[in-house]
């Protein structure tokens, strides 16, 4: 937690192209920001370099830093690229093929007859069985045979595994066998990372529980090594503040938690952006919002209702379901680097991306494909240079790529082709927005759109018009919002358990199980040094109608009747009906939160109406217009502008088309209104 003696917090979010840094003084709210190229071979180098840049701007020293917050994609990249550690799986005898059987689901866009299951993280040769059996209610049917565990230890030693995951049948109902197997493995395999399902996901569903456990083991060695190297570099810089890492649930946690369950950091980068967007909107008095984070490769979309970020346990990382609690968002392959192609006479955009190297054609790094960024350049939306002049764009190369790849094959002029590229990219994103809104019983017109990421402010009004949204929020630093979100993130953890017997809610048994989970949650908050006054514990029940394959999460206030009513209401909202059927209680969860004290928010001062520093010809559908270009730092609180206008800053460019009006909020956000 920030202290009066050391009020500085530094947040570093490492992306594929750039590392974003925000240094903030909690006592005044003043912030210093920096961007530096990422160093994929050793991300900790860019981490330290970015921190040095921000400190140099502030004139402050590392001894004044009270918190270090970090968003990393290490675990995500390891899973996506299939580069995890050599891992073994220990399971109950007779269940070694759980991972291979998996589920019958086939990806929606896959060929029904040609699709093949992705290669499992652990080959069958490294799936080892131990003799034991626990029944559904936690009753021991077959005692643990420790000789079989010794054989598994010997097999692991023989093949030289770096990590081991343990997932025994029904261990969530009785963890005794799994605890003992873990103990024996740690004794017999010193230096090997060992993780058990009861420490990762002690809930029903064997395939998902096994997969979460094995993915956690898969990334453990690399994440532990990275965190250790980063801690060492921070020590060398004289930083004694605790290191907190972002999780996919929208909260942060200390190093010990991340080393034990590194899989919780998968998809943590987009989660930080959602947290930042919620804080920005709340400061402007907005509680209902749809966040759109558009980067170079993808767009991440999330709906926030009543200021509450919803969690899901149906997330995916690449080909794998990862049923750990994570921010409920949808990702679509549409970003600044998305490639436009003609296939069978039709134009498509994404999901393939030009990435950072060679990048869009306008980067002049050898890129040959037409991309979304090239379309913006051709239409005049982007300035000739980005990052305060450090990245120069080449409009001629952008125009040539679009002419060659799109315009000529379709018989269009280059501006029509560029508008077509953007229209398709916008349509892809609108489809994802409808998934989190319309398909879940929400009307997007009732929400404000918060657009961020490097490309978000360029697409914001077009998306809003397609959805009928009339209010758009552009944060003060839209391209750095993930780093800003780290600073606002509370400490969070979830403690869940499937009751030994599923069925209709047993109120007394449920409350007893929740009391046990509260003890675990309080112990975690104490270990994270969260003061008692800043702790909160929320109980959640995952329920379903008998026979359904998925659950809905509803608050558990101590009585089954209230939870049942909440479940039926949620079911009606999501699906449009309820049933006269038995409602089952499947899983109970305690959501533990360590609240971070609110940071002072500096108020933007009023300034004289700014003068345009230049004008640029922008090719709108209605015609070509000379549009004034303003620097964001020249806009003061209360400034009002009528579109068309372009607002530039270090980390993003905002396009305000005709028919939209800009009002600068006292917090520094730009509020765009249509009509």
VMD Tcl script that draws the C-alpha trace (Angstrom):
set ca {
  {0.00 0.00 0.00}
  {1.25 3.54 -0.69}
  {2.65 5.26 2.40}
  {3.24 8.89 3.33}
  {6.96 8.21 3.58}
  {7.12 6.59 0.14}
  {4.13 7.85 -1.89}
  {5.47 6.92 -5.33}
  {4.04 3.99 -7.27}
  {5.50 2.86 -10.58}
  {3.49 0.75 -13.04}
  {5.11 -1.03 -15.98}
  {3.07 -2.80 -18.65}
  {5.15 -4.77 -21.16}
  {3.62 -5.24 -24.60}
  {4.94 -6.89 -27.74}
  {6.18 -3.61 -29.24}
  {6.43 -1.06 -26.44}
  {6.79 -1.03 -22.68}
  {4.54 1.58 -21.06}
  {5.46 3.22 -17.77}
  {3.53 5.46 -15.40}
  {5.08 6.90 -12.23}
  {2.55 8.49 -9.88}
  {2.75 10.38 -6.61}
  {-0.20 9.18 -4.51}
  {-0.16 12.33 -2.36}
  {-0.58 14.79 -5.23}
  {-1.82 12.63 -8.12}
  {0.94 13.95 -10.35}
  {2.10 11.45 -12.98}
  {5.10 11.01 -15.26}
  {4.82 8.74 -18.29}
  {7.29 7.05 -20.63}
  {7.35 4.57 -23.52}
  {10.37 2.47 -24.45}
  {10.84 -0.40 -26.93}
  {10.21 -3.84 -25.42}
  {13.06 -6.35 -25.18}
  {11.51 -9.79 -25.84}
  {14.74 -11.67 -25.12}
  {14.74 -10.30 -21.56}
  {11.64 -8.23 -20.69}
  {13.18 -7.15 -17.40}
  {15.64 -4.93 -19.31}
  {12.84 -2.80 -20.78}
  {11.18 -2.82 -17.35}
  {14.21 -1.21 -15.72}
  {14.90 1.15 -18.64}
  {11.30 2.41 -18.61}
  {11.44 2.97 -14.84}
  {14.66 4.96 -15.23}
  {13.08 7.15 -17.93}
  {10.08 7.99 -15.76}
  {12.26 8.69 -12.71}
  {14.49 10.95 -14.80}
  {11.45 13.01 -15.82}
  {10.33 13.37 -12.21}
  {13.73 14.13 -10.71}
  {12.95 11.63 -7.93}
  {14.89 8.58 -6.73}
  {14.16 4.88 -6.36}
  {14.22 5.19 -2.57}
  {10.93 7.09 -2.75}
  {9.09 4.26 -4.54}
  {6.57 2.53 -2.28}
  {4.98 0.11 -4.77}
  {6.04 -1.52 -8.04}
  {3.22 -2.88 -10.21}
  {3.77 -4.99 -13.29}
  {1.68 -6.42 -16.10}
  {3.40 -9.20 -17.98}
  {2.56 -11.51 -20.87}
  {5.20 -14.13 -19.98}
  {2.68 -16.85 -19.06}
  {0.36 -15.96 -21.95}
  {3.15 -16.15 -24.51}
  {4.45 -19.45 -23.16}
  {0.99 -21.00 -23.54}
  {0.28 -19.47 -26.96}
  {3.69 -20.45 -28.35}
  {3.76 -23.90 -26.76}
  {7.07 -23.22 -25.04}
  {6.30 -24.39 -21.53}
  {8.57 -26.52 -19.38}
  {8.99 -30.29 -19.73}
  {6.05 -31.28 -17.54}
  {4.58 -34.48 -16.15}
  {1.02 -35.10 -14.95}
  {0.21 -37.31 -11.95}
  {-3.36 -38.62 -11.96}
  {-5.55 -41.35 -10.51}
  {-5.01 -44.81 -11.99}
  {-7.40 -45.33 -14.88}
  {-7.73 -41.63 -15.76}
  {-4.54 -40.94 -17.70}
  {-6.43 -40.01 -20.90}
  {-8.54 -37.16 -19.48}
  {-6.53 -34.55 -21.42}
  {-6.76 -36.51 -24.67}
  {-10.51 -37.07 -24.38}
  {-11.14 -33.42 -23.53}
  {-14.49 -32.07 -24.72}
  {-16.51 -32.65 -27.87}
  {-16.61 -28.92 -28.66}
  {-15.31 -27.85 -32.08}
  {-14.35 -24.19 -32.67}
  {-17.22 -22.31 -34.32}
  {-15.31 -21.41 -37.50}
  {-13.46 -24.74 -37.83}
  {-14.21 -27.34 -40.52}
  {-16.36 -29.99 -38.86}
  {-14.61 -32.81 -40.74}
  {-11.03 -31.53 -40.93}
  {-10.55 -30.07 -37.44}
  {-8.09 -31.88 -35.20}
  {-7.61 -31.45 -31.48}
  {-4.56 -29.33 -30.64}
  {-1.53 -31.13 -29.29}
  {-1.80 -31.57 -25.53}
  {0.68 -29.74 -23.27}
  {1.77 -33.09 -21.82}
  {2.28 -36.17 -24.03}
  {0.79 -39.48 -22.90}
  {4.30 -40.76 -22.10}
  {4.56 -38.23 -19.27}
  {1.11 -38.88 -17.78}
  {1.76 -41.07 -14.74}
  {-0.79 -42.91 -12.62}
  {-0.88 -43.50 -8.88}
  {-3.08 -46.02 -7.15}
  {-5.79 -44.26 -5.09}
  {-9.45 -43.41 -5.41}
  {-11.69 -40.88 -3.70}
  {-15.43 -40.93 -4.33}
  {-17.66 -37.98 -5.28}
  {-18.52 -37.20 -1.65}
  {-14.91 -37.29 -0.46}
  {-15.04 -40.89 0.82}
  {-11.79 -42.83 0.39}
  {-12.56 -45.82 -1.81}
  {-8.95 -46.91 -2.37}
  {-6.17 -45.80 0.01}
  {-3.16 -44.05 -1.49}
  {-0.45 -46.54 -2.47}
  {2.78 -44.63 -1.71}
  {4.82 -47.23 -3.60}
  {3.08 -46.15 -6.80}
  {3.96 -42.53 -5.97}
  {7.61 -43.59 -5.56}
  {7.47 -45.17 -9.02}
  {6.10 -41.92 -10.44}
  {8.93 -39.98 -8.76}
  {11.46 -42.34 -10.34}
  {9.84 -41.94 -13.78}
  {9.93 -38.14 -13.48}
  {13.58 -38.25 -12.49}
  {14.39 -40.60 -15.41}
  {12.89 -38.33 -18.09}
  {14.20 -35.15 -16.48}
  {10.98 -33.17 -16.07}
  {11.13 -29.55 -14.92}
  {7.60 -29.38 -13.50}
  {4.86 -31.72 -12.28}
  {1.12 -31.16 -12.05}
  {-1.05 -33.30 -9.75}
  {-4.77 -33.79 -10.39}
  {-6.46 -36.68 -8.60}
  {-10.08 -37.65 -8.96}
  {-12.46 -35.71 -6.65}
  {-9.59 -34.13 -4.72}
  {-11.73 -31.00 -4.27}
  {-13.99 -33.08 -2.01}
  {-11.10 -34.57 -0.04}
  {-7.59 -33.17 -0.63}
  {-5.71 -35.60 1.63}
  {-4.30 -37.83 -1.13}
  {-3.31 -34.94 -3.35}
  {-1.57 -33.18 -0.47}
  {0.41 -36.31 0.35}
  {1.41 -36.91 -3.28}
  {2.65 -33.32 -3.53}
  {4.66 -33.74 -0.34}
  {6.32 -36.93 -1.63}
  {7.09 -35.35 -5.01}
  {8.73 -32.30 -3.43}
  {10.84 -34.59 -1.25}
  {11.87 -36.83 -4.15}
  {12.31 -34.16 -6.83}
  {14.21 -31.20 -5.35}
  {14.39 -28.28 -7.77}
  {11.34 -29.43 -9.74}
  {8.25 -27.20 -9.70}
  {5.27 -29.05 -8.21}
  {1.67 -27.82 -8.33}
  {-1.55 -29.50 -7.20}
  {-5.09 -28.90 -8.47}
  {-6.35 -28.09 -4.97}
  {-4.04 -25.05 -5.00}
  {-5.07 -23.99 -8.51}
  {-8.73 -24.87 -9.14}
  {-10.43 -27.13 -6.53}
  {-13.72 -27.42 -8.41}
  {-15.74 -29.95 -10.38}
  {-15.02 -30.85 -14.06}
  {-12.03 -33.13 -14.47}
  {-10.81 -31.94 -17.89}
  {-10.83 -28.22 -17.05}
  {-9.31 -28.79 -13.60}
  {-6.58 -30.99 -15.05}
  {-5.83 -28.54 -17.85}
  {-5.64 -25.54 -15.48}
  {-3.27 -27.48 -13.24}
  {-1.01 -28.65 -16.03}
  {-0.86 -25.20 -17.66}
  {0.05 -23.75 -14.28}
  {2.88 -26.27 -13.94}
  {3.90 -25.69 -17.56}
  {4.68 -21.99 -17.00}
  {5.93 -22.19 -13.40}
  {9.70 -22.49 -14.03}
  {9.88 -19.66 -16.58}
  {7.69 -17.27 -14.57}
  {9.61 -18.01 -11.36}
  {12.91 -17.38 -13.16}
  {11.60 -14.11 -14.62}
  {10.21 -12.86 -11.32}
  {13.48 -13.76 -9.61}
  {15.55 -11.91 -12.24}
  {13.25 -8.90 -12.03}
  {13.47 -8.81 -8.23}
  {17.26 -8.94 -8.48}
  {17.34 -6.05 -10.98}
  {15.08 -3.99 -8.72}
  {17.40 -4.67 -5.78}
  {20.35 -3.51 -7.89}
  {18.46 -0.27 -8.66}
  {17.92 0.35 -4.97}
  {14.19 -0.38 -5.04}
  {13.03 -1.97 -1.80}
  {9.30 -1.63 -2.47}
  {7.18 -4.78 -2.87}
  {6.61 -6.08 -6.40}
  {2.96 -6.73 -7.32}
  {1.91 -8.44 -10.55}
  {-1.37 -8.07 -12.40}
  {-3.72 -11.04 -12.62}
  {-6.39 -11.87 -15.17}
  {-9.10 -11.26 -12.52}
  {-8.40 -7.51 -12.61}
  {-6.46 -7.44 -9.33}
  {-2.82 -7.62 -8.35}
  {-0.96 -10.05 -6.09}
  {2.46 -10.42 -4.54}
  {5.38 -12.45 -5.82}
  {4.67 -15.47 -3.59}
  {1.15 -15.86 -5.02}
  {2.35 -15.51 -8.61}
  {5.15 -18.04 -8.16}
  {2.62 -20.53 -6.76}
  {-0.07 -19.98 -9.41}
  {1.51 -18.16 -12.38}
  {-1.38 -19.12 -14.68}
  {-3.44 -16.36 -13.03}
  {-1.34 -13.80 -14.95}
  {-2.53 -15.07 -18.35}
  {-4.53 -12.32 -20.09}
  {-3.57 -9.87 -17.32}
  {-2.64 -7.06 -19.74}
  {-6.17 -6.54 -21.10}
  {-7.53 -6.84 -17.54}
  {-5.41 -3.87 -16.43}
  {-6.86 -1.79 -19.25}
  {-10.41 -2.60 -18.15}
  {-9.59 -1.54 -14.57}
  {-8.09 1.71 -15.87}
  {-11.13 2.38 -18.07}
  {-13.49 1.84 -15.14}
  {-11.55 4.36 -13.04}
  {-11.48 6.95 -15.83}
  {-15.22 6.59 -16.43}
  {-16.02 6.71 -12.72}
  {-14.08 9.98 -12.38}
  {-16.36 11.42 -15.08}
  {-19.49 10.14 -13.32}
  {-20.10 7.17 -15.67}
  {-20.87 3.72 -14.20}
  {-22.21 1.87 -17.28}
  {-19.62 1.52 -20.01}
  {-18.26 -0.66 -22.79}
  {-14.47 -0.69 -23.01}
  {-12.72 -1.06 -26.37}
  {-8.96 -1.59 -26.22}
  {-7.57 -1.58 -29.77}
  {-3.90 -2.37 -30.16}
  {-1.77 -3.53 -33.04}
  {-3.11 -7.07 -33.35}
  {-6.42 -7.34 -31.54}
  {-9.27 -5.52 -29.84}
  {-10.36 -6.46 -26.31}
  {-13.93 -5.60 -25.38}
  {-15.62 -5.64 -21.97}
  {-18.96 -4.47 -20.57}
  {-19.12 -2.89 -17.10}
  {-22.53 -2.47 -15.46}
  {-23.05 -0.34 -12.33}
  {-19.28 0.10 -12.03}
  {-18.71 -3.63 -11.47}
  {-16.28 -5.67 -13.57}
  {-17.74 -9.14 -14.17}
  {-15.61 -12.28 -13.98}
  {-15.88 -15.46 -16.01}
  {-14.44 -18.93 -15.68}
  {-15.00 -19.73 -19.35}
  {-11.94 -17.94 -20.69}
  {-9.50 -19.29 -23.26}
  {-5.82 -18.78 -23.97}
  {-5.14 -19.84 -27.53}
  {-6.59 -23.30 -28.07}
  {-6.98 -24.02 -24.38}
  {-9.88 -23.30 -22.02}
  {-8.50 -21.76 -18.83}
  {-11.28 -21.83 -16.22}
  {-9.54 -19.56 -13.72}
  {-11.45 -16.40 -12.77}
  {-10.70 -13.66 -15.28}
  {-12.24 -10.42 -16.45}
  {-15.18 -11.26 -18.74}
  {-14.12 -9.89 -22.10}
  {-14.17 -10.82 -25.77}
  {-11.15 -10.54 -28.06}
  {-11.32 -10.12 -31.83}
  {-8.45 -10.09 -34.32}
  {-8.82 -6.46 -35.37}
  {-6.09 -3.91 -34.70}
  {-3.80 -1.40 -36.33}
  {-1.66 -4.12 -37.89}
  {-4.55 -6.27 -39.17}
  {-3.91 -7.22 -42.80}
  {-6.46 -6.56 -45.55}
  {-6.68 -9.31 -48.18}
  {-8.80 -10.19 -51.20}
  {-9.96 -13.81 -50.99}
  {-12.24 -15.20 -53.69}
  {-13.12 -11.67 -54.72}
  {-14.12 -10.55 -51.21}
  {-12.25 -8.18 -48.89}
  {-11.36 -9.46 -45.42}
  {-9.45 -7.76 -42.61}
  {-7.58 -9.75 -39.94}
  {-7.05 -11.76 -37.90}
  {-3.55 -12.01 -39.43}
  {-1.41 -9.05 -38.43}
  {1.73 -7.41 -39.75}
  {2.90 -7.12 -36.14}
  {5.63 -4.70 -35.11}
  {8.21 -6.09 -37.53}
  {7.90 -5.43 -40.41}
  {4.63 -3.77 -39.42}
  {2.29 -1.78 -41.68}
  {3.65 -0.62 -45.03}
  {3.73 3.01 -43.81}
  {6.36 2.08 -41.18}
  {8.86 1.69 -44.05}
  {10.35 -1.42 -42.46}
  {9.67 -3.66 -45.44}
  {5.99 -4.38 -44.85}
  {4.18 -5.16 -48.12}
  {0.64 -5.82 -46.94}
  {-2.14 -3.24 -46.65}
  {-3.21 -2.81 -43.03}
  {-5.72 -0.86 -40.97}
  {-3.01 1.65 -40.03}
  {-2.21 2.18 -43.72}
  {-5.89 2.94 -44.33}
  {-5.86 5.58 -41.61}
  {-2.74 7.15 -43.14}
  {-4.24 7.23 -46.65}
  {-7.43 8.88 -45.37}
  {-5.47 11.53 -43.47}
  {-6.43 10.38 -39.96}
  {-2.86 10.02 -38.70}
  {-0.09 12.64 -38.51}
  {3.11 12.14 -40.53}
  {5.01 11.13 -37.38}
  {4.14 9.36 -34.12}
  {5.70 9.23 -30.64}
  {6.63 12.92 -30.68}
  {8.36 12.56 -34.02}
  {10.39 9.44 -33.21}
  {8.39 7.26 -35.63}
  {7.98 8.73 -39.13}
  {5.22 7.37 -41.38}
  {5.45 7.11 -45.18}
  {2.05 7.90 -46.81}
  {3.32 6.92 -50.26}
  {4.09 3.37 -49.13}
  {0.67 3.10 -47.46}
  {-1.10 4.28 -50.60}
  {0.90 1.93 -52.83}
  {0.08 -1.08 -50.62}
  {-3.66 -0.35 -50.57}
  {-3.71 0.36 -54.30}
  {-1.89 -2.89 -55.09}
  {-3.53 -5.21 -52.55}
  {-7.11 -3.88 -52.42}
  {-8.07 -1.02 -54.74}
  {-6.88 -2.44 -58.07}
  {-8.27 -5.99 -57.53}
  {-11.67 -4.54 -56.57}
  {-11.71 -1.77 -59.17}
  {-11.92 1.00 -56.54}
  {-10.09 4.25 -56.00}
  {-7.59 4.19 -53.13}
  {-9.75 6.23 -50.73}
  {-12.80 4.00 -51.21}
  {-10.60 0.96 -50.66}
  {-9.20 2.46 -47.44}
  {-12.71 3.24 -46.17}
  {-13.71 -0.35 -46.99}
  {-10.83 -1.69 -44.91}
  {-11.88 0.40 -41.92}
  {-15.56 -0.49 -42.37}
  {-14.81 -4.21 -42.20}
  {-12.49 -3.81 -39.20}
  {-15.18 -1.77 -37.43}
  {-17.82 -4.36 -38.29}
  {-15.68 -7.11 -36.76}
  {-15.36 -5.11 -33.56}
  {-19.06 -4.29 -33.44}
  {-19.81 -8.01 -33.65}
  {-17.67 -8.57 -30.54}
  {-19.34 -5.65 -28.75}
  {-22.75 -7.21 -29.45}
  {-21.53 -10.46 -27.86}
  {-20.86 -8.73 -24.52}
  {-23.96 -6.54 -24.72}
  {-26.94 -7.61 -26.86}
  {-26.33 -11.34 -26.44}
  {-26.28 -10.86 -22.67}
  {-29.43 -8.80 -22.42}
  {-27.92 -5.30 -22.53}
  {-28.70 -2.48 -24.96}
  {-25.40 -0.82 -25.99}
  {-27.26 2.51 -26.35}
  {-27.51 2.59 -22.55}
  {-23.73 2.59 -22.18}
  {-20.85 4.98 -22.86}
  {-17.99 3.74 -25.03}
  {-14.50 4.08 -23.49}
  {-11.91 3.78 -26.28}
  {-8.22 3.31 -25.59}
  {-5.13 1.54 -26.82}
  {-3.01 3.06 -29.56}
  {-5.78 2.75 -32.18}
  {-8.92 3.01 -30.02}
  {-9.50 6.78 -30.36}
  {-9.31 6.49 -34.17}
  {-12.22 4.01 -34.31}
  {-14.28 5.25 -31.36}
  {-16.92 7.38 -33.09}
  {-17.36 4.96 -36.00}
  {-18.09 2.13 -33.56}
  {-20.43 4.35 -31.56}
  {-22.42 5.30 -34.66}
  {-22.82 1.66 -35.66}
  {-24.10 0.81 -32.17}
  {-26.25 3.89 -31.60}
  {-24.04 4.99 -28.68}
  {-24.08 8.75 -28.12}
  {-21.25 9.21 -25.59}
  {-17.60 8.30 -26.08}
  {-14.86 8.74 -23.46}
  {-11.20 9.17 -24.48}
  {-8.96 8.81 -21.38}
  {-6.16 11.32 -20.72}
  {-3.52 8.77 -21.79}
  {-5.40 6.24 -23.95}
  {-2.29 4.48 -25.24}
  {-0.95 4.00 -21.70}
  {-4.17 3.03 -19.95}
  {-3.04 -0.52 -19.14}
  {-0.19 0.94 -17.07}
  {-2.64 3.41 -15.49}
  {-4.95 0.50 -14.67}
  {-2.18 -1.23 -12.74}
  {-2.03 1.73 -10.37}
  {-5.78 1.52 -9.73}
  {-5.94 -2.27 -9.29}
  {-6.81 -3.63 -5.85}
  {-5.18 -6.78 -4.53}
  {-7.47 -9.69 -5.37}
  {-7.75 -13.45 -5.05}
  {-10.53 -16.01 -5.37}
  {-10.98 -19.01 -3.11}
  {-13.42 -21.56 -4.51}
  {-14.58 -25.04 -3.71}
  {-17.15 -27.44 -5.07}
  {-19.24 -28.89 -2.22}
  {-18.82 -32.64 -1.71}
  {-22.43 -33.18 -2.73}
  {-24.05 -31.15 -5.52}
  {-27.79 -30.65 -5.79}
  {-30.26 -28.24 -4.25}
  {-28.49 -25.68 -2.03}
  {-27.90 -26.93 1.51}
  {-27.82 -23.63 3.37}
  {-26.01 -24.83 6.49}
  {-23.38 -26.81 4.56}
  {-22.83 -23.93 2.14}
  {-22.30 -21.42 4.93}
  {-19.91 -23.78 6.72}
  {-17.85 -24.22 3.53}
  {-17.82 -20.45 2.96}
  {-16.55 -19.92 6.51}
  {-13.61 -22.20 5.69}
  {-12.91 -20.26 2.52}
  {-13.11 -16.95 4.45}
  {-10.36 -18.19 6.78}
  {-8.17 -18.98 3.76}
  {-8.94 -15.59 2.20}
  {-8.16 -13.69 5.40}
  {-4.86 -15.53 5.72}
  {-3.96 -14.51 2.16}
  {-4.83 -10.86 2.78}
  {-2.73 -10.92 5.96}
  {0.20 -12.41 4.03}
  {-0.15 -9.58 1.49}
  {0.02 -7.12 4.44}
  {-3.40 -5.61 3.77}
  {-4.73 -3.70 6.81}
  {-7.92 -5.15 8.25}
  {-9.87 -1.97 7.46}
  {-9.02 -2.31 3.75}
  {-10.17 -5.93 3.39}
  {-13.45 -7.13 1.91}
  {-14.78 -10.65 1.34}
  {-17.67 -11.29 -1.05}
  {-19.42 -14.66 -1.28}
  {-20.55 -15.93 -4.69}
  {-22.53 -19.03 -5.66}
  {-22.28 -20.70 -9.08}
  {-25.67 -22.23 -9.83}
  {-27.51 -23.93 -12.68}
  {-30.70 -25.74 -13.50}
  {-30.35 -29.51 -13.18}
  {-28.98 -30.88 -16.43}
  {-27.42 -27.64 -17.67}
  {-23.77 -27.59 -18.69}
  {-22.85 -24.13 -17.40}
  {-23.42 -22.06 -14.28}
  {-24.34 -18.47 -13.51}
  {-22.56 -16.60 -10.72}
  {-24.83 -14.83 -8.21}
  {-24.16 -13.24 -4.79}
  {-24.60 -15.48 -1.75}
  {-25.91 -13.42 1.15}
  {-26.18 -16.33 3.58}
  {-29.59 -17.66 2.60}
  {-30.46 -20.08 -0.17}
  {-33.76 -18.34 -0.94}
  {-32.06 -15.05 -1.83}
  {-29.47 -16.81 -4.00}
  {-32.16 -18.78 -5.83}
  {-34.10 -15.60 -6.58}
  {-30.92 -13.93 -7.86}
  {-30.18 -16.95 -10.06}
  {-33.64 -16.91 -11.65}
  {-33.37 -13.18 -12.30}
  {-29.93 -13.61 -13.89}
  {-31.20 -16.50 -16.01}
  {-34.15 -14.41 -17.20}
  {-31.84 -11.52 -18.13}
  {-29.37 -13.69 -20.01}
  {-31.64 -16.24 -21.69}
  {-35.08 -14.62 -21.60}
  {-36.81 -17.36 -19.60}
  {-36.82 -19.35 -16.36}
  {-37.81 -22.97 -15.72}
  {-39.73 -24.92 -13.12}
  {-36.78 -27.20 -12.44}
  {-34.35 -28.04 -9.64}
  {-31.60 -25.42 -9.19}
  {-28.24 -26.92 -8.27}
  {-25.45 -25.30 -6.28}
  {-22.24 -26.29 -8.07}
  {-19.43 -24.14 -6.65}
  {-18.93 -21.58 -3.90}
  {-16.42 -18.77 -4.11}
  {-15.02 -16.09 -1.84}
  {-13.66 -13.05 -3.66}
  {-11.04 -11.42 -1.45}
  {-10.09 -7.79 -2.07}
  {-7.44 -5.61 -0.52}
  {-8.53 -2.09 -1.37}
  {-5.84 0.32 -2.53}
  {-6.34 3.85 -1.15}
  {-7.72 6.29 -3.68}
  {-5.10 8.41 -5.36}
  {-5.51 12.18 -5.48}
  {-6.75 13.10 -8.95}
  {-5.26 16.34 -10.25}
  {-7.80 18.69 -11.77}
  {-7.18 20.05 -15.24}
  {-7.00 23.82 -15.34}
  {-9.00 25.93 -17.75}
  {-7.02 27.28 -20.71}
  {-7.70 29.73 -23.54}
  {-9.28 28.19 -26.60}
  {-6.38 26.53 -28.46}
  {-5.27 27.46 -31.93}
  {-4.75 24.70 -34.48}
  {-1.07 24.11 -35.09}
  {-1.81 22.82 -38.58}
  {-4.59 21.44 -40.75}
  {-4.73 18.19 -42.65}
  {-6.93 17.04 -45.52}
  {-9.11 14.17 -44.33}
  {-11.08 12.10 -46.84}
  {-14.48 11.46 -45.23}
  {-17.23 9.61 -47.07}
  {-19.04 12.95 -47.40}
  {-16.02 14.55 -49.05}
  {-12.47 15.77 -48.44}
  {-12.13 18.47 -45.77}
  {-9.22 20.46 -44.30}
  {-9.36 19.46 -40.62}
  {-7.62 21.39 -37.80}
  {-5.05 19.45 -35.77}
  {-4.74 20.24 -32.05}
  {-2.25 19.05 -29.46}
  {-3.95 17.36 -26.48}
  {-1.82 19.26 -23.96}
  {-3.28 22.57 -25.19}
  {-6.82 21.57 -24.19}
  {-8.00 22.86 -20.82}
  {-10.95 21.91 -18.65}
  {-14.20 23.04 -20.20}
  {-12.81 23.35 -23.72}
  {-15.49 22.53 -26.30}
  {-14.76 21.69 -29.92}
  {-16.96 20.82 -32.87}
  {-15.88 18.13 -35.30}
  {-14.22 17.62 -37.60}
  {-11.01 17.91 -35.58}
  {-7.97 15.73 -34.90}
  {-6.33 15.67 -31.45}
  {-2.78 14.34 -31.22}
  {-0.65 13.28 -28.26}
  {2.35 11.07 -27.47}
  {0.46 7.79 -27.22}
  {-2.59 8.10 -29.50}
  {-4.50 10.15 -32.09}
  {-8.20 10.96 -31.71}
  {-10.40 11.46 -34.78}
  {-13.54 13.53 -34.21}
  {-15.67 13.47 -37.42}
  {-18.39 15.91 -38.44}
  {-21.49 15.67 -36.25}
  {-19.54 15.04 -33.03}
  {-18.68 17.52 -30.30}
  {-15.80 17.36 -27.79}
  {-16.01 18.55 -24.18}
  {-12.87 18.32 -22.03}
  {-13.68 17.07 -18.53}
  {-11.93 18.47 -15.47}
  {-10.24 15.05 -14.99}
  {-8.57 15.39 -18.40}
  {-10.79 12.93 -20.28}
  {-12.36 14.01 -23.55}
  {-16.11 13.38 -23.68}
  {-17.42 13.07 -27.24}
  {-21.13 13.49 -27.91}
  {-22.99 12.96 -31.18}
  {-25.60 15.30 -32.58}
}
mol new
graphics top color blue
foreach p $ca { graphics top sphere $p radius 0.5 }
foreach p [lrange $ca 0 end-1] q [lrange $ca 1 end] { graphics top cylinder $p $q radius 0.2 }
display resetview
